[in-house]
Each structure stands twice: as C-alpha cells, then as structure tokens.
Amino acid sequence: ARAFTAYQMDALINKNLIELDPAPDLLVVSSLDRLLSDPEVDREEAKGILANCMETLKGMAAGGTCVVMVATAVPDEILAMMS
C-alpha cells in the first residue's frame, strides 16, 4: 500500500504550503509523476491536480522559493497532461 497519495500531495501543496509564513527558501517536490500516474486516479482528475500544483509551485517560485522537481520516471502520460 502506498503511504502517500496524489490527493495528499495536492492538499500538501495547495493548502499547507501556501500557508507557510515565511515561505521556505528551498522546496523539493519528489515523485509527483508517480502519484499522478496511479491507475486509481482518474486521468482528468490527475490533470486538474497537476495544473493546480504547478500553478501553486509557480507562484511560490515567483515569490522567491527555489522549487526543485524530482521525477522518478516520467511516463508519456504525465508529459501529455502537461501540454
């Protein structure tokens, strides 16, 4: 069983992280690709989660946080979601 889900990552990024004051200097996001390619997560829902997370991370980066994305194995499906 997975200890962390796409929904938990979405909540962490879009609710918890934006409430941090001050924002962290460095933020490392790992395995978002794996979480979103979970067959139990609807593809359209995964696209929405990805869009929301990327928008929040983009805002944090614009505010001065260094955001590092670490992908473990980006499937073509995730790349397609980003286009």
C-alpha positions, 0 to 999 in steps of 0.5 A, spaced: 500 500 500 502 506 498 503 511 504 502 517 500 497 519 495 496 524 489 490 527 493 495 528 499 500 531 495 495 536 492 492 538 499 500 538 501 501 543 496 495 547 495 493 548 502 499 547 507 504 550 503 501 556 501 500 557 508 507 557 510 509 564 513 515 565 511 515 561 505 521 556 505 527 558 501 528 551 498 522 546 496 523 539 493 517 536 490 519 528 489 515 523 485 509 527 483 509 523 476 508 517 480 502 519 484 499 522 478 500 516 474 496 511 479 491 507 475 486 509 481 486 516 479 482 518 474 486 521 468 482 528 468 482 528 475 490 527 475 490 533 470 486 538 474 491 536 480 497 537 476 495 544 473 493 546 480 500 544 483 504 547 478 500 553 478 501 553 486 509 551 485 509 557 480 507 562 484 511 560 490 517 560 485 515 567 483 515 569 490 522 567 491 522 559 493 527 555 489 522 549 487 526 543 485 522 537 481 524 530 482 521 525 477 522 518 478 520 516 471 516 520 467 511 516 463 508 519 456 502 520 460 504 525 465 508 529 459 501 529 455 497 532 461 502 537 461 501 540 454 
